[in-house]
Structure formats: C-alpha cells, structure tokens
Amino acid sequence: MQRKLVSIQLIDSLAPIAGADAIDQARVMGWTVVVKKGEFAPGDRCVFFEIDSVLPDGAPWAEFLRTRGFRVRTVKLRGVLSQGLALPVAILGDGPVPEVGTEVSEPLGVTKFEAVLPDAREIAGPFPTRVPKTDEIRLQSALGVLDEIRGREFYVTTKLDGASATYYRDLDGALVACSRNWALAPGENHVWRIAEQHQLATRLPIGLAIQGELCGPGIQKNRLGLPELTWFCFSIYDVRAGRFHAIDEMIACCADLGLPTVPIEQDVRGDAAAAYVHTLDGWLEAARGRYPGTKNNKEGIVIRPRVEARSEALGGRLSFKVINNDFLLKDED
C-alpha cells in the first residue's frame, strides 16, 4: 500500500482537552489530532495531512505553518500528542467533495519531506522498477493490519535510524546500489562504500535485492553510537520469483554473505502467537525504548509475520511500522 500523504478521511470522534477553550482532540483513522473547537463534528469529512507533509508556500490555508517551514510534525499541545493535521474540505475549493480515502496531495501542492537528498552528481538513474521501495506504512494509517496479523506467528525488529540502502544484482549481473529513491553512481558515497566492503558486485546472487539501513558516523545523528559505518539488512527480495524471503531464509542468506541483520526484539510463535493481543496502544508501548548502550530514543519497531503473507488492507506485503512517540517529540530531525 502506497502511503497517502494527504487524503480525505472521517473525523471518527471528538473529545475536549482539559483547560483548552479553543481546541479539541479528534480521532482520524488511528491518529490523534488536535483541531479547532467547533470546526468539525463526528462523522465529518476532512482533509488529513500525515506527518512529514510539506504544505505549499503561498496557499492562505497553509500560512499558519510558515514558522515551522510548512512541515507537518508531531507536536504536543496542552498535553495532547497531535500526529497529523486535519483541515476542512473547503480548502479544496468548489466542487463535490471526493470520497473518503481519495489522495489529494497533488491538487493541493503538498510534497513529502525528505531529510537528505543526494547530490545530483551522485544520481545514476531511477530506483529499479522491479524492486519494491522501502517505505513501511505506519500502523495508525492502516489499523486493519491488526486483524490480519492476529493469530499468526510474527517477529518484531528494531527500526534503526539511518539511511535506507538497497543493493540489487540485475539479471545481467551488474550491481545497482540505491538510496531510498535513486540508483547511485559508483563513487565515494556511503552506499557504495558498503558495497565494496562486502564485495556485493560479485558475491550478491544475480536477481536478488537486499535492503537495509545504513547507520554510523555521518548518517543522521548516529543515534546508535556506532564507531564505524554499518549496513543492517531488513528485507531480501527475489526479483525473478517476485517474492520476499521469510525471516529464517533472510537470516540464512545474510549469514552466507557475512551481513548483519536488524536486531530482532521478539520472535513470537506457537501458542504465544495464537494468544497475542494486538492493539494500537499495545504496539505504541512496545515501540518505546532506547538504542542499547545509548541515551537515544529508538525510532520504533517493524512487525511482520514469520511466513510472508499478503495484506488486503495494504494491497501488498503484510508489514507495518510503529514509531516511538518519544522519538518523534524529542529526536526527530
């Protein structure tokens, strides 16, 4: 499921905020959002902007975010965590209001915040079309996945705060090294340094794409406190078979290649998996914590079934992330 940066959604509920006369807290999908008092009623449609939406400079309805660079971020208002932005559908202008779920970022001129853009001289071309991009959906945007993961054996990995890097041996045998959105030209960049360090141009099997997080000095704020640049695998995709490796297969492949994987926090099987209670609040609590050996809040967690499965809620792989709210409030770039 491709993330809908800005979409038409419903105000599911409203509740007052203690000591606040001008604002209420609203529930939109799985998100809690602070809204102007009296602007919405339960059941109303709204334009919902997810976190990291960048509003257009020059639109009157976006002017109130100028001092924050027009970026929608997690904030705490009167003790209430607000994650996203809900505005009236009137900002869309005249005409019929689109159906719930309709993506409206393009007509509104909204873009996604990107923390780091590669130097144009480093870009070799687009991200390979046959390889899925690395962008997990946040649980609050797809609560239906809780029903889909329920009863299955599953595992939980730490979401490392670094830079996404994908390596793919194409069917001609050439290695393609990528950032989150681009194939990068060979050079002194961090992505190619890892490729050379692990001899991926010759050791990575043809037709296989390995995806992971690049962490260490010079990446973000090196919140893991690593002494050197390290790449951690979190997914392996077989292009010819059109499938992701299950967790045991991924671990075995990484062991053969001498590559580390992201830390596994939980591996839940058998009766424990069958009885596990999956709730939004429970997973938000599980996402809290710090990176071992540091005082830095971890970014969150990723939850997947042990055996790969399709999600009807996502229209693709059953896999979702839960971001640590402490990280969002204190450590997010």
C-alpha positions as CSV (number, residue, x, y, z in Angstrom):
1,M,0.0,0.0,0.0
2,Q,1.5,3.3,-1.1
3,R,1.3,5.9,1.7
4,K,-1.4,8.5,1.1
5,L,0.3,11.7,2.2
6,V,-2.9,13.8,2.0
7,S,-6.3,12.2,1.8
8,I,-10.0,12.6,2.5
9,Q,-10.8,11.0,5.9
10,L,-13.5,11.0,8.5
11,I,-13.5,12.6,11.9
12,D,-14.3,9.5,13.9
13,S,-14.7,11.2,17.3
14,L,-14.0,14.4,19.2
15,A,-13.1,14.9,22.8
16,P,-12.4,18.1,24.9
17,I,-8.9,18.9,26.1
18,A,-8.7,19.8,29.8
19,G,-8.0,23.5,30.2
20,A,-8.3,24.3,26.5
21,D,-11.1,26.5,25.2
22,A,-10.1,26.8,21.6
23,I,-9.1,23.2,20.6
24,D,-10.3,19.6,20.8
25,Q,-8.7,16.3,20.2
26,A,-10.0,14.3,17.2
27,R,-9.6,10.7,16.1
28,V,-8.8,10.2,12.4
29,M,-8.0,6.6,11.4
30,G,-5.7,5.6,14.2
31,W,-4.3,9.1,14.8
32,T,-5.0,11.6,17.5
33,V,-5.1,15.1,16.0
34,V,-5.7,18.5,17.7
35,V,-8.3,20.5,15.8
36,K,-10.0,23.9,16.3
37,K,-13.0,23.7,18.5
38,G,-16.3,23.8,16.6
39,E,-14.6,23.2,13.2
40,F,-15.7,19.6,12.9
41,A,-18.4,17.2,14.2
42,P,-18.0,13.4,14.4
43,G,-18.6,11.9,11.0
44,D,-17.5,15.0,9.1
45,R,-15.1,14.5,6.2
46,C,-11.7,16.4,6.5
47,V,-8.5,16.8,4.5
48,F,-6.0,14.8,6.6
49,F,-2.2,15.5,6.2
50,E,0.1,12.8,7.5
51,I,3.3,13.6,9.3
52,D,6.1,14.9,7.0
53,S,3.6,16.5,4.6
54,V,5.1,19.8,3.4
55,L,2.4,22.3,2.7
56,P,2.8,24.8,-0.2
57,D,4.2,28.2,0.4
58,G,1.7,30.8,-0.8
59,A,-1.6,28.9,0.0
60,P,-3.6,31.0,2.5
61,W,-4.8,27.9,4.4
62,A,-1.1,26.8,4.9
63,E,0.2,30.2,6.2
64,F,-0.1,29.2,9.9
65,L,2.7,26.7,9.4
66,R,5.2,29.1,7.9
67,T,7.2,29.4,11.1
68,R,7.7,25.6,11.0
69,G,8.8,25.5,7.4
70,F,5.3,24.3,6.3
71,R,6.1,20.8,7.6
72,V,3.6,18.8,9.5
73,R,5.3,17.2,12.5
74,T,4.3,15.5,15.8
75,V,3.6,18.2,18.4
76,K,2.2,18.2,22.0
77,L,-0.5,20.8,22.6
78,R,-1.9,21.1,26.1
79,G,-0.6,17.7,27.0
80,V,-2.2,16.0,24.0
81,L,0.0,14.4,21.3
82,S,-1.1,15.6,17.8
83,Q,0.1,13.5,14.9
84,G,-1.0,14.9,11.6
85,L,-3.2,17.8,10.5
86,A,-6.9,17.8,9.8
87,L,-8.3,20.8,7.9
88,P,-11.8,21.5,6.5
89,V,-12.6,20.2,3.0
90,A,-13.3,23.8,2.0
91,I,-9.6,24.2,1.2
92,L,-10.2,22.1,-1.9
93,G,-12.3,24.8,-3.4
94,D,-15.6,24.5,-5.2
95,G,-17.0,21.2,-6.5
96,P,-18.0,17.9,-5.0
97,V,-16.0,16.6,-2.0
98,P,-14.0,13.5,-3.0
99,E,-14.8,10.1,-1.5
100,V,-13.1,9.0,1.8
101,G,-9.7,7.6,1.1
102,T,-9.1,9.8,-2.0
103,E,-5.5,11.0,-2.3
104,V,-5.4,14.8,-2.8
105,S,-1.8,15.8,-2.2
106,E,-1.1,16.7,-5.9
107,P,-4.0,19.2,-6.4
108,L,-3.1,20.8,-3.1
109,G,0.6,21.1,-4.0
110,V,1.8,19.1,-1.0
111,T,5.1,17.2,-1.1
112,K,6.8,14.8,1.3
113,F,9.7,16.0,3.5
114,E,13.0,14.3,2.7
115,A,15.7,14.6,5.3
116,V,18.6,14.1,2.9
117,L,18.7,14.5,-0.9
118,P,21.6,13.0,-2.8
119,D,23.9,15.3,-4.7
120,A,22.7,15.4,-8.3
121,R,26.2,14.3,-9.4
122,E,25.7,11.0,-7.4
123,I,22.5,10.0,-9.2
124,A,22.9,7.3,-11.8
125,G,19.2,6.9,-12.6
126,P,15.8,6.0,-11.1
127,F,15.3,3.3,-8.5
128,P,14.9,-0.1,-10.2
129,T,11.3,-0.6,-11.1
130,R,11.3,-4.4,-10.4
131,V,12.4,-3.9,-6.8
132,P,9.9,-2.6,-4.1
133,K,10.9,0.6,-2.4
134,T,11.5,0.6,1.3
135,D,8.6,2.5,2.9
136,E,6.6,0.8,5.6
137,I,3.1,2.0,6.4
138,R,2.5,3.4,9.9
139,L,0.1,1.3,11.9
140,Q,-2.2,4.3,12.6
141,S,-2.8,4.7,8.9
142,A,-3.9,1.0,8.4
143,L,-5.5,-0.4,11.5
144,G,-6.9,-3.3,9.5
145,V,-3.4,-5.0,9.7
146,L,-4.1,-5.8,13.3
147,D,-6.8,-8.2,12.3
148,E,-4.5,-9.7,9.6
149,I,-1.5,-10.3,11.9
150,R,-3.7,-11.7,14.7
151,G,-3.2,-15.4,15.3
152,R,-0.1,-15.6,13.1
153,E,3.5,-16.3,14.2
154,F,5.3,-13.0,13.9
155,Y,8.6,-11.2,14.7
156,V,9.5,-7.6,15.7
157,T,12.6,-5.8,14.6
158,T,14.1,-2.6,15.8
159,K,13.6,0.3,13.4
160,L,17.1,1.7,13.0
161,D,17.5,5.5,12.5
162,G,19.8,5.8,9.5
163,A,19.5,5.9,5.7
164,S,17.9,3.3,3.5
165,A,20.2,1.5,1.1
166,T,19.2,-1.2,-1.5
167,Y,21.6,-3.4,-3.4
168,Y,20.4,-5.4,-6.5
169,R,22.3,-7.7,-8.9
170,D,20.3,-7.2,-12.0
171,L,19.7,-10.1,-14.5
172,D,22.7,-9.0,-16.5
173,G,24.9,-9.4,-13.4
174,A,25.5,-5.7,-12.8
175,L,25.2,-4.3,-9.2
176,V,22.8,-1.4,-8.7
177,A,23.3,0.5,-5.4
178,C,20.5,2.7,-4.3
179,S,19.4,5.3,-1.8
180,R,15.7,5.3,-0.8
181,N,14.6,6.8,-4.2
182,W,17.6,6.7,-6.6
183,A,20.2,4.5,-8.1
184,L,23.6,6.0,-7.3
185,A,26.7,6.2,-9.4
186,P,29.8,4.4,-8.1
187,G,32.0,6.8,-6.0
188,E,32.9,7.8,-2.5
189,N,29.4,7.9,-1.2
190,H,28.4,5.8,1.9
191,V,26.2,3.4,-0.1
192,W,29.0,2.3,-2.5
193,R,31.5,2.1,0.4
194,I,29.4,-0.7,1.9
195,A,29.0,-2.4,-1.5
196,E,32.8,-2.5,-1.9
197,Q,33.4,-3.5,1.7
198,H,31.2,-6.6,1.3
199,Q,32.1,-7.3,-2.3
200,L,28.5,-7.3,-3.3
201,A,29.3,-6.8,-7.0
202,T,30.5,-10.4,-7.2
203,R,29.0,-12.1,-4.1
204,L,25.4,-11.0,-4.2
205,P,23.4,-13.6,-6.2
206,I,22.0,-12.4,-9.5
207,G,18.3,-11.4,-9.3
208,L,18.5,-10.7,-5.6
209,A,17.8,-7.4,-3.9
210,I,18.9,-6.8,-0.3
211,Q,17.5,-3.9,1.5
212,G,18.6,-2.4,4.8
213,E,19.5,0.6,6.9
214,L,22.9,2.3,6.7
215,C,24.0,3.6,10.1
216,G,27.0,5.1,11.8
217,P,29.2,8.2,11.8
218,G,28.0,10.8,9.3
219,I,24.5,9.3,9.0
220,Q,21.7,11.2,10.6
221,K,23.0,11.8,14.2
222,N,24.5,8.3,14.6
223,R,22.0,7.7,17.4
224,L,23.1,4.0,17.7
225,G,26.6,5.3,18.7
226,L,28.4,3.1,16.2
227,P,32.1,3.5,15.8
228,E,32.0,2.8,12.0
229,L,29.7,2.7,9.1
230,T,27.4,-0.4,9.2
231,W,24.6,-1.7,7.0
232,F,21.8,-3.8,8.6
233,C,19.6,-6.0,6.3
234,F,15.8,-5.9,6.9
235,S,14.5,-7.4,3.7
236,I,15.5,-9.6,0.8
237,Y,13.5,-9.7,-2.4
238,D,13.9,-12.3,-5.1
239,V,13.1,-10.4,-8.3
240,R,12.8,-13.5,-10.5
241,A,10.4,-15.2,-8.1
242,G,8.6,-11.9,-7.3
243,R,8.7,-12.6,-3.5
244,F,10.3,-11.5,-0.3
245,H,12.3,-14.0,1.8
246,A,10.7,-15.2,5.0
247,I,12.7,-14.3,8.2
248,D,14.6,-17.6,8.5
249,E,15.6,-17.5,4.8
250,M,16.7,-13.9,5.2
251,I,18.9,-14.7,8.2
252,A,20.5,-17.6,6.5
253,C,21.2,-15.6,3.3
254,C,22.8,-12.8,5.3
255,A,24.9,-15.3,7.3
256,D,26.2,-16.7,4.0
257,L,27.1,-13.1,2.8
258,G,28.5,-12.1,6.1
259,L,26.0,-9.3,6.5
260,P,24.3,-8.2,9.8
261,T,20.5,-8.0,10.1
262,V,18.5,-5.5,12.0
263,P,18.0,-6.5,15.7
264,I,15.1,-8.9,16.4
265,E,13.3,-7.8,19.6
266,Q,10.6,-10.5,19.6
267,D,10.1,-13.8,17.8
268,V,6.6,-15.0,18.8
269,R,5.5,-18.5,17.8
270,G,3.0,-21.2,18.7
271,D,0.5,-20.7,21.5
272,A,2.1,-17.3,22.4
273,A,1.4,-16.1,18.8
274,A,-2.2,-17.5,18.8
275,A,-3.0,-15.8,22.1
276,Y,-1.2,-12.5,21.4
277,V,-3.4,-9.4,21.9
278,H,-2.7,-6.9,19.0
279,T,-3.9,-3.4,19.8
280,L,-2.7,0.1,18.8
281,D,-2.0,1.1,22.4
282,G,0.0,-2.1,23.0
283,W,2.2,-1.6,20.0
284,L,2.7,2.1,20.7
285,E,4.0,1.0,24.2
286,A,6.2,-1.7,22.6
287,A,7.8,0.8,20.3
288,R,9.2,2.8,23.2
289,G,12.8,2.4,24.4
290,R,16.3,3.4,23.7
291,Y,19.1,2.1,21.5
292,P,21.2,-0.3,23.6
293,G,24.2,1.4,25.2
294,T,22.9,4.9,24.5
295,K,20.6,7.5,25.9
296,N,18.9,8.0,22.5
297,N,15.3,7.1,21.9
298,K,15.0,4.4,19.3
299,E,12.9,5.3,16.2
300,G,10.4,2.4,16.7
301,I,9.7,-1.1,15.5
302,V,8.6,-3.1,12.5
303,I,6.2,-6.0,12.7
304,R,5.9,-8.9,10.1
305,P,4.6,-12.4,10.0
306,R,7.3,-15.1,10.2
307,V,5.9,-16.6,7.0
308,E,5.4,-13.9,4.3
309,A,1.7,-13.1,3.7
310,R,-0.3,-10.7,1.6
311,S,-2.3,-7.9,3.3
312,E,-5.7,-7.0,1.9
313,A,-5.6,-3.8,4.0
314,L,-2.3,-2.7,2.4
315,G,-2.8,-4.3,-1.0
316,G,0.7,-5.9,-0.7
317,R,3.1,-7.3,1.8
318,L,1.8,-7.7,5.4
319,S,4.3,-5.5,7.2
320,F,4.0,-2.3,9.2
321,K,5.9,0.0,11.5
322,V,5.2,1.7,14.8
323,I,7.1,4.9,15.5
324,N,8.2,5.6,19.1
325,N,6.3,8.8,20.2
326,D,9.3,9.8,22.4
327,F,11.5,9.7,19.4
328,L,9.0,11.9,17.4
329,L,8.8,14.5,20.2
330,K,12.5,14.7,21.1
331,D,14.8,13.2,18.5
332,E,13.2,13.5,15.0
333,D,15.2,15.6,12.5
